Amino acid sequence: MHAFALIAPTPAESRVFRGKIDPNLNDGPKKIIKKELYGKSILFTHCGIGKVNAAHSTTLMLENYEVDTVVLFGIAGGYCGSVGDVAVAETENYGEEGVLTEDGWNSMKITGFPFVKNDKEYYNTFTMDTELSECAIKSSISAGFIVRSGNFVTVSQCSGTSESGKIMKKRFGGICENMEGAAVAHICALYGIPMIEIRGISNMVEDRDLNKWKIEEAAGNCNKAIIEFIKEI
């Protein structure tokens, strides 16, 4: 039986999915739940916000359970598209790790020190599993969602102005930003485990205005896309 490890940062980002696997589920942070969904073995946890929390939870799952695929999901700030869209990652990128010089920002490649070195060298960019990501795109479209795929950017400092968003978008040709993805991809690269990431766009990256955010809608769309992916895979 194929085993999926599903990770969401917060309960606000997983409500619909949790209702599907167990309506009575009341799990706290870092607690790993084992369930089945559509004949697949499901591990699920809330990792918490940020790169360290995400890396920690991913490591706990991969060290203690047999996992075939890691699926990270939640909400994201969009550089393009519309609020409510479903976004599927082609790559995850550390948006801020690098070197700032007089000539501007440079990625970790300028140092010559990769974050991971196995069959290839990983600096800022980690590639998602292409076949599984394509399945996620197709199943999300079949479920009726507007789907965008492309490069995700992982930040420590969320872009709260239009100008800061433009800077982060330009570095990696990003379509959206989040605070966990590259860290999960980093751990998956270390363990040789395929990964995909699906996000719902809760807000556009612009001058920060919480009145325009639609977290519940974005999370709900993302959760439904995840459920459909598990069903169809």
C-alpha positions as CSV (number, residue, x, y, z in Angstrom):
1,M,0.0,0.0,0.0
2,H,1.4,3.4,-1.1
3,A,2.1,5.5,2.0
4,F,1.6,9.3,1.8
5,A,3.0,11.7,4.4
6,L,0.8,14.8,4.4
7,I,1.9,17.9,6.1
8,A,0.1,21.2,6.7
9,P,1.5,24.1,8.8
10,T,-1.7,24.9,10.8
11,P,-5.2,23.6,11.6
12,A,-6.6,26.5,9.6
13,E,-5.0,25.0,6.5
14,S,-6.3,21.5,7.0
15,R,-9.9,21.6,8.2
16,V,-11.6,20.1,5.2
17,F,-9.0,17.4,4.8
18,R,-9.2,16.5,8.5
19,G,-12.9,16.2,8.2
20,K,-12.5,13.8,5.4
21,I,-10.1,11.4,7.1
22,D,-11.8,11.6,10.5
23,P,-14.6,14.1,11.4
24,N,-13.7,13.7,15.1
25,L,-10.0,14.3,14.6
26,N,-8.5,16.7,17.1
27,D,-4.8,16.6,16.8
28,G,-2.2,19.0,18.1
29,P,1.0,20.2,16.6
30,K,3.7,17.6,15.9
31,K,1.3,14.8,16.5
32,I,1.4,12.2,13.7
33,I,-1.9,10.6,12.8
34,K,-2.3,7.3,10.8
35,K,-5.4,6.9,8.7
36,E,-6.5,5.4,5.3
37,L,-8.1,7.3,2.5
38,Y,-9.3,5.7,-0.8
39,G,-7.2,2.6,-0.1
40,K,-4.0,4.6,0.6
41,S,-2.1,4.8,3.8
42,I,-2.1,8.3,5.2
43,L,0.2,9.9,7.7
44,F,-0.8,13.4,8.7
45,T,0.7,16.1,10.9
46,H,0.7,19.9,11.5
47,C,4.3,21.0,11.3
48,G,3.8,24.6,12.6
49,I,4.9,27.8,10.8
50,G,8.3,28.3,9.3
51,K,11.3,26.4,8.0
52,V,12.6,24.9,11.2
53,N,9.2,23.5,12.2
54,A,8.6,22.1,8.7
55,A,12.0,20.4,8.6
56,H,11.6,19.0,12.1
57,S,8.2,17.5,11.3
58,T,9.3,16.0,8.0
59,T,12.3,14.4,9.7
60,L,10.1,12.9,12.4
61,M,7.9,11.3,9.8
62,L,10.7,10.0,7.6
63,E,12.7,8.6,10.5
64,N,9.8,6.8,12.2
65,Y,7.6,5.6,9.3
66,E,7.8,4.0,5.9
67,V,6.9,6.9,3.5
68,D,6.7,6.7,-0.2
69,T,5.7,10.3,-1.0
70,V,5.6,13.6,1.0
71,V,2.7,16.0,0.3
72,L,2.9,19.5,1.7
73,F,-0.2,21.6,1.5
74,G,-1.6,24.9,2.8
75,I,-2.1,28.5,1.8
76,A,0.3,30.9,0.0
77,G,0.6,34.5,-1.1
78,G,0.3,34.8,-4.9
79,Y,2.5,36.8,-7.2
80,C,0.1,36.2,-10.1
81,G,-3.3,34.7,-10.7
82,S,-6.3,35.2,-8.3
83,V,-7.3,34.5,-4.8
84,G,-8.8,31.0,-4.5
85,D,-6.6,29.5,-7.3
86,V,-4.9,26.2,-6.6
87,A,-1.1,26.3,-7.1
88,V,1.1,23.2,-7.7
89,A,4.8,23.5,-7.3
90,E,7.3,22.6,-10.1
91,T,10.2,23.7,-7.9
92,E,10.7,25.0,-4.4
93,N,13.3,27.7,-3.8
94,Y,14.9,29.2,-0.7
95,G,14.2,32.8,-1.5
96,E,16.6,34.5,0.9
97,E,19.5,32.2,1.5
98,G,22.5,33.6,-0.3
99,V,24.9,36.5,-0.4
100,L,24.2,40.2,-0.6
101,T,27.0,42.1,-2.4
102,E,27.4,45.6,-3.7
103,D,26.1,44.3,-7.0
104,G,23.0,42.8,-5.4
105,W,21.7,39.5,-4.1
106,N,23.2,36.2,-5.2
107,S,22.0,32.7,-4.6
108,M,24.0,30.1,-2.6
109,K,25.8,29.0,-5.8
110,I,28.1,32.0,-5.4
111,T,29.5,30.3,-2.2
112,G,30.1,26.9,-3.8
113,F,28.5,25.2,-0.8
114,P,25.4,23.2,-1.7
115,F,22.7,22.5,1.0
116,V,22.6,18.9,-0.2
117,K,25.0,16.9,-2.4
118,N,24.1,13.4,-3.4
119,D,23.5,12.5,-7.1
120,K,23.3,16.2,-7.7
121,E,24.0,19.5,-5.9
122,Y,21.1,21.4,-4.4
123,Y,21.7,25.1,-3.7
124,N,18.5,27.1,-3.5
125,T,16.3,25.1,-5.8
126,F,14.6,21.7,-5.2
127,T,12.5,20.0,-8.0
128,M,9.2,18.4,-7.2
129,D,8.3,14.9,-8.5
130,T,7.2,15.7,-12.1
131,E,4.8,12.7,-12.6
132,L,3.0,13.2,-9.3
133,S,2.8,16.9,-9.8
134,E,1.2,16.4,-13.2
135,C,-1.3,14.1,-11.6
136,A,-2.1,16.7,-9.0
137,I,-2.7,19.3,-11.7
138,K,-5.0,17.1,-13.7
139,S,-7.0,16.0,-10.7
140,S,-7.4,19.6,-9.5
141,I,-8.6,20.7,-12.9
142,S,-11.0,17.8,-13.0
143,A,-12.3,18.9,-9.7
144,G,-13.2,22.3,-11.2
145,F,-10.3,24.5,-9.9
146,I,-8.3,27.1,-11.7
147,V,-4.8,25.7,-11.4
148,R,-1.4,27.3,-11.8
149,S,1.9,25.5,-11.7
150,G,5.4,26.9,-11.4
151,N,8.1,27.9,-9.0
152,F,7.3,28.4,-5.3
153,V,9.5,30.7,-3.2
154,T,10.0,30.0,0.5
155,V,10.6,33.1,2.7
156,S,11.3,33.8,6.4
157,Q,10.0,37.3,6.0
158,C,6.6,37.5,4.3
159,S,6.4,40.0,1.5
160,G,4.0,42.7,2.8
161,T,4.5,45.3,0.1
162,S,4.1,45.2,-3.6
163,E,7.8,46.1,-4.0
164,S,9.1,43.3,-1.8
165,G,6.9,40.8,-3.6
166,K,8.3,41.9,-7.0
167,I,11.8,41.3,-5.7
168,M,11.0,37.8,-4.5
169,K,9.1,36.9,-7.6
170,K,12.0,38.0,-9.8
171,R,14.7,35.9,-8.1
172,F,13.2,32.6,-9.1
173,G,10.3,33.4,-11.5
174,G,8.0,32.6,-8.7
175,I,4.2,32.2,-8.8
176,C,3.7,32.3,-5.0
177,E,5.4,32.4,-1.7
178,N,5.2,30.4,1.6
179,M,7.2,29.8,4.7
180,E,7.8,26.0,4.7
181,G,8.2,24.4,1.3
182,A,11.9,24.6,0.6
183,A,12.7,23.2,4.0
184,V,10.5,20.2,3.5
185,A,12.0,19.7,0.0
186,H,15.5,20.0,1.5
187,I,14.8,17.1,3.9
188,C,13.1,15.0,1.2
189,A,16.2,15.5,-1.0
190,L,18.4,14.3,1.9
191,Y,16.3,11.1,2.3
192,G,15.6,10.6,-1.4
193,I,11.8,10.8,-1.0
194,P,9.7,12.3,-3.8
195,M,7.6,15.3,-2.8
196,I,4.8,17.5,-4.2
197,E,3.3,20.7,-2.9
198,I,-0.1,22.1,-3.4
199,R,-1.3,25.5,-2.1
200,G,-4.4,27.6,-2.2
201,I,-3.8,31.3,-2.9
202,S,-5.2,33.2,0.1
203,N,-4.0,36.7,-0.9
204,M,-2.1,38.5,-3.6
205,V,1.3,39.7,-2.6
206,E,0.8,43.5,-2.5
207,D,0.7,46.2,0.1
208,R,-0.7,44.2,3.0
209,D,-4.5,44.4,3.5
210,L,-6.0,41.6,5.5
211,N,-9.5,42.6,4.4
212,K,-8.7,41.2,1.0
213,W,-7.5,37.8,2.3
214,K,-9.6,34.7,1.9
215,I,-7.8,32.1,4.0
216,E,-10.8,29.8,4.5
217,E,-11.7,29.7,0.8
218,A,-8.0,29.1,-0.2
219,A,-7.5,26.4,2.3
220,G,-10.7,24.7,1.4
221,N,-9.9,24.7,-2.3
222,C,-6.4,23.3,-1.5
223,N,-7.8,20.6,0.8
224,K,-10.4,19.5,-1.8
225,A,-7.6,19.3,-4.4
226,I,-5.5,17.2,-2.1
227,I,-8.4,14.8,-1.5
228,E,-9.1,14.5,-5.2
229,F,-5.4,13.8,-5.8
230,I,-5.3,11.0,-3.3
231,K,-8.5,9.6,-4.8
232,E,-7.2,9.6,-8.4
233,I,-3.5,8.7,-7.9
